[in-house]
Amino acid sequence: MVKIIFSDIDGTLLNEDLMVSKKTRQILSQAVGKGILFVPVSARMPEAIKPIIGDFLPAVPIISYNGAFIQDIQGNVIGSTPMSSQLARAICQYVETERAEIAWNVYSGEIWLSQDRKNTWIAREERVVGLQSQEADLERIGHLPEVHKLLLMGEPELIAVLEEELKQLYPELSIARSLPYYLEIMAAGIHKGQAVRTLAQHYGVAMADTIAFGDNFNDLDMLEAVGEGYVMANGPEEVKKRIGRVTADHNHDGIAQALEKIIDEKGSL
């Protein structure tokens, strides 16, 4: 019996218009109405997740920053794996000094600091997530209690070079491109698989009673950790082959179709 539905957001829950389809909204609303937990799992910050869910579902638990920050239904923190603010400041200082064409963003819980809101990359990100960052300097970063993620933005060829430089300088951190022009930096050991286990344990739910949806490599450990993992048809072939269960793409109600199939086979979720 399904007790928790976990879902990645971009490329999974959201279609190419950055919307949750009507059909997906309906079936998730029905599931939550029956007492099933729906949990978004994303690299986004919490405040960039809540508006996506909030117009068709009540408050839900949230896993943000790919698992570095986990909150229950009431917003209480049940898991946090940050890096130090001083380390974050040092990285941003390196970027300003050595790679000035790259823009930095710093995330701490529900706080988003950016280097320059007029920067094209930062302005674009604000439009995509529908939020405004707080423009800040390096000193402000140092005063944060903790940092859950750094997001560095720039031309792909520059990001590629910076990625290799930072991996050499900070081998203890998790450093990877989420898009050709986005470089994400978090504390070591952050992954969605551990995060979904933490949340399920918090609610006393066996992993066998959980399902998850994702579309990319950073969803793999989550899809393997749950009872049943589903890959969107828009995902890479390697991910689809590894998981085995494939549903329709994010533009064709992939989540809704998979849930409907489960209901048809089992009589209910």
C-alpha positions as CSV (number, residue, x, y, z in Angstrom):
1,M,0.0,0.0,0.0
2,V,1.4,3.4,-1.0
3,K,1.9,5.8,1.9
4,I,4.3,8.3,0.5
5,I,4.7,9.6,-3.1
6,F,8.1,11.3,-3.7
7,S,8.6,13.4,-6.8
8,D,11.4,15.4,-8.4
9,I,10.1,18.8,-9.7
10,D,11.8,20.1,-12.8
11,G,11.4,17.7,-15.8
12,T,9.1,15.5,-13.7
13,L,6.2,17.2,-11.8
14,L,6.5,20.3,-14.0
15,N,5.9,20.3,-17.7
16,E,7.9,22.4,-20.2
17,D,5.7,25.4,-19.4
18,L,6.7,25.0,-15.7
19,M,3.2,24.0,-14.7
20,V,1.6,21.0,-13.0
21,S,-0.9,19.5,-15.4
22,K,-4.6,19.4,-14.6
23,K,-4.7,15.6,-14.6
24,T,-1.7,15.3,-12.3
25,R,-3.1,17.9,-9.9
26,Q,-6.4,15.9,-9.7
27,I,-4.8,12.5,-9.0
28,L,-2.3,13.9,-6.4
29,S,-5.2,15.8,-4.7
30,Q,-7.1,12.6,-4.5
31,A,-4.1,10.7,-3.1
32,V,-3.5,13.4,-0.4
33,G,-7.2,13.4,0.4
34,K,-6.9,9.7,1.2
35,G,-4.0,10.3,3.7
36,I,-1.1,9.6,1.4
37,L,1.8,12.0,1.8
38,F,3.1,13.8,-1.3
39,V,6.7,15.0,-1.0
40,P,8.5,17.2,-3.6
41,V,12.2,16.5,-3.8
42,S,14.3,19.1,-5.5
43,A,17.5,21.0,-5.8
44,R,15.4,24.1,-5.5
45,M,15.1,26.1,-2.2
46,P,12.0,25.6,-0.1
47,E,10.4,28.9,-1.1
48,A,10.7,28.0,-4.8
49,I,8.9,24.7,-4.1
50,K,6.0,25.9,-2.0
51,P,4.2,28.0,-4.7
52,I,4.2,25.0,-7.1
53,I,2.4,22.8,-4.6
54,G,0.4,25.4,-2.7
55,D,-2.2,26.2,-5.2
56,F,-3.6,22.7,-5.4
57,L,-2.4,20.8,-2.2
58,P,-2.4,21.6,1.5
59,A,1.0,21.9,3.3
60,V,3.3,19.0,2.5
61,P,6.7,17.9,3.7
62,I,9.6,19.3,1.6
63,I,13.0,17.9,0.6
64,S,15.1,20.8,-0.8
65,Y,18.6,21.3,-2.0
66,N,18.7,17.7,-3.2
67,G,18.3,16.4,0.4
68,A,20.5,18.9,2.3
69,F,17.4,20.4,4.0
70,I,14.3,18.3,5.0
71,Q,11.1,19.8,6.6
72,D,8.0,18.1,7.8
73,I,4.4,19.2,7.1
74,Q,4.6,22.0,9.7
75,G,7.9,23.3,8.3
76,N,10.0,22.0,11.2
77,V,13.5,20.9,10.2
78,I,14.0,17.2,10.5
79,G,17.2,17.0,8.6
80,S,20.0,19.5,7.7
81,T,23.4,18.9,6.1
82,P,25.0,22.3,5.5
83,M,28.5,23.5,4.8
84,S,30.1,26.3,6.8
85,S,29.4,29.9,5.9
86,Q,33.1,30.6,5.9
87,L,33.8,27.9,3.4
88,A,31.0,29.2,1.2
89,R,32.4,32.7,1.5
90,A,35.9,31.5,0.4
91,I,34.5,29.8,-2.7
92,C,32.5,32.9,-3.7
93,Q,35.6,35.1,-3.1
94,Y,37.6,32.7,-5.4
95,V,34.9,33.1,-8.1
96,E,34.9,36.9,-7.8
97,T,38.7,37.0,-8.0
98,E,39.5,34.3,-10.5
99,R,36.4,33.9,-12.6
100,A,34.6,37.3,-12.5
101,E,32.3,36.3,-15.4
102,I,30.6,33.8,-13.2
103,A,27.8,34.8,-10.9
104,W,27.3,33.3,-7.4
105,N,24.2,32.5,-5.4
106,V,24.2,31.3,-1.8
107,Y,21.3,29.5,-0.1
108,S,20.7,29.0,3.6
109,G,17.4,27.4,4.6
110,E,14.8,29.8,3.1
111,I,17.3,32.6,2.4
112,W,18.7,33.3,-1.1
113,L,21.6,35.7,-1.4
114,S,22.9,36.7,-4.9
115,Q,25.9,38.7,-6.1
116,D,24.1,41.1,-8.3
117,R,20.3,41.0,-9.2
118,K,21.0,42.9,-12.4
119,N,23.2,40.0,-13.6
120,T,21.5,38.3,-16.6
121,W,21.9,34.8,-15.1
122,I,20.5,35.8,-11.7
123,A,17.6,37.8,-13.2
124,R,16.7,34.7,-15.3
125,E,16.7,32.4,-12.3
126,E,14.5,34.9,-10.4
127,R,12.0,34.7,-13.3
128,V,12.1,30.9,-13.5
129,V,11.4,30.3,-9.7
130,G,9.2,33.4,-9.2
131,L,11.2,34.8,-6.3
132,Q,13.5,37.7,-5.6
133,S,17.0,37.1,-4.2
134,Q,18.6,39.3,-1.6
135,E,21.6,41.1,-3.1
136,A,24.6,40.6,-0.8
137,D,28.4,40.9,-0.5
138,L,31.0,38.5,0.7
139,E,30.7,39.7,4.3
140,R,27.0,38.9,4.5
141,I,27.7,35.3,3.5
142,G,30.1,35.0,6.4
143,H,27.3,35.9,8.8
144,L,25.0,33.2,7.7
145,P,24.5,30.4,10.3
146,E,25.0,27.8,7.6
147,V,24.9,27.3,3.9
148,H,22.9,24.5,2.1
149,K,23.9,25.2,-1.5
150,L,26.0,27.4,-3.7
151,L,24.8,27.9,-7.3
152,L,27.3,29.3,-9.8
153,M,26.1,30.5,-13.2
154,G,27.8,31.4,-16.4
155,E,28.7,30.3,-19.9
156,P,29.0,26.5,-20.2
157,E,32.7,26.6,-21.2
158,L,33.6,28.8,-18.2
159,I,31.5,26.7,-15.9
160,A,33.3,23.5,-17.1
161,V,36.7,25.0,-16.3
162,L,35.5,26.3,-12.9
163,E,34.1,22.9,-12.0
164,E,37.5,21.3,-12.4
165,E,39.2,24.0,-10.5
166,L,36.9,23.8,-7.5
167,K,37.0,20.0,-7.5
168,Q,40.8,20.3,-7.1
169,L,40.5,22.9,-4.4
170,Y,37.6,21.4,-2.5
171,P,37.6,17.6,-3.0
172,E,35.6,17.2,0.2
173,L,32.5,18.9,-1.3
174,S,29.8,17.7,-3.7
175,I,30.3,19.7,-6.9
176,A,28.4,19.0,-10.1
177,R,26.7,20.7,-13.0
178,S,22.9,20.5,-12.9
179,L,22.7,22.3,-16.3
180,P,25.6,23.2,-18.7
181,Y,25.5,26.7,-17.3
182,Y,24.7,25.9,-13.6
183,L,27.3,24.5,-11.1
184,E,25.9,23.3,-7.7
185,I,28.0,22.9,-4.6
186,M,26.9,21.3,-1.4
187,A,28.3,19.4,1.5
188,A,29.6,15.9,0.8
189,G,27.2,13.0,1.0
190,I,24.1,14.9,-0.1
191,H,21.8,12.7,-2.2
192,K,18.0,12.3,-2.6
193,G,18.1,8.6,-1.6
194,Q,19.2,9.3,2.0
195,A,16.8,12.2,2.2
196,V,13.7,10.1,1.3
197,R,14.8,7.4,3.8
198,T,15.1,10.1,6.6
199,L,11.6,11.5,5.8
200,A,10.0,8.0,5.6
201,Q,11.6,7.1,8.9
202,H,10.3,10.3,10.5
203,Y,6.8,9.4,9.6
204,G,7.2,5.7,10.5
205,V,6.7,4.5,6.9
206,A,8.5,1.4,5.4
207,M,10.4,2.1,2.2
208,A,8.4,-0.7,0.6
209,D,5.3,1.5,1.0
210,T,6.8,4.4,-1.0
211,I,7.1,5.3,-4.6
212,A,9.0,8.0,-6.5
213,F,9.2,9.8,-9.8
214,G,12.3,11.3,-11.4
215,D,13.9,12.2,-14.7
216,N,17.6,12.3,-14.3
217,F,20.8,10.9,-12.9
218,N,20.5,12.8,-9.6
219,D,17.2,11.0,-9.0
220,L,18.7,7.5,-9.4
221,D,19.4,6.8,-5.7
222,M,16.0,8.0,-4.7
223,L,14.3,5.8,-7.4
224,E,16.3,2.8,-6.1
225,A,15.6,3.6,-2.4
226,V,11.8,3.5,-2.7
227,G,9.5,0.5,-3.1
228,E,8.8,1.5,-6.7
229,G,10.7,4.1,-8.8
230,Y,9.4,5.5,-12.1
231,V,11.5,7.3,-14.7
232,M,9.9,9.9,-16.9
233,A,10.1,9.1,-20.7
234,N,12.1,12.4,-21.1
235,G,14.9,11.0,-18.9
236,P,18.2,9.7,-20.2
237,E,18.2,6.1,-21.6
238,E,20.8,5.0,-19.1
239,V,18.5,6.0,-16.2
240,K,15.5,4.3,-17.8
241,K,17.4,1.1,-18.3
242,R,18.8,1.1,-14.8
243,I,15.4,1.6,-13.1
244,G,13.2,-0.4,-15.5
245,R,9.9,1.3,-14.8
246,V,9.2,4.1,-17.3
247,T,6.1,6.3,-17.5
248,A,5.1,9.0,-20.0
249,D,7.1,12.2,-20.2
250,H,6.5,15.3,-18.1
251,N,4.4,16.9,-20.9
252,H,2.0,13.9,-21.1
253,D,0.9,13.3,-17.4
254,G,3.6,10.8,-16.7
255,I,3.0,10.9,-12.9
256,A,-0.8,10.6,-13.3
257,Q,-0.5,7.7,-15.8
258,A,1.7,5.7,-13.5
259,L,-0.6,6.3,-10.5
260,E,-3.7,5.4,-12.5
261,K,-2.0,2.1,-13.6
262,I,-1.3,1.3,-9.9
263,I,-4.9,1.9,-9.1
264,D,-6.1,-0.3,-12.0
265,E,-3.7,-3.2,-11.0
266,K,-4.2,-3.0,-7.2
267,G,-7.6,-1.4,-6.8
268,S,-6.2,1.6,-4.9
269,L,-2.9,3.3,-4.2
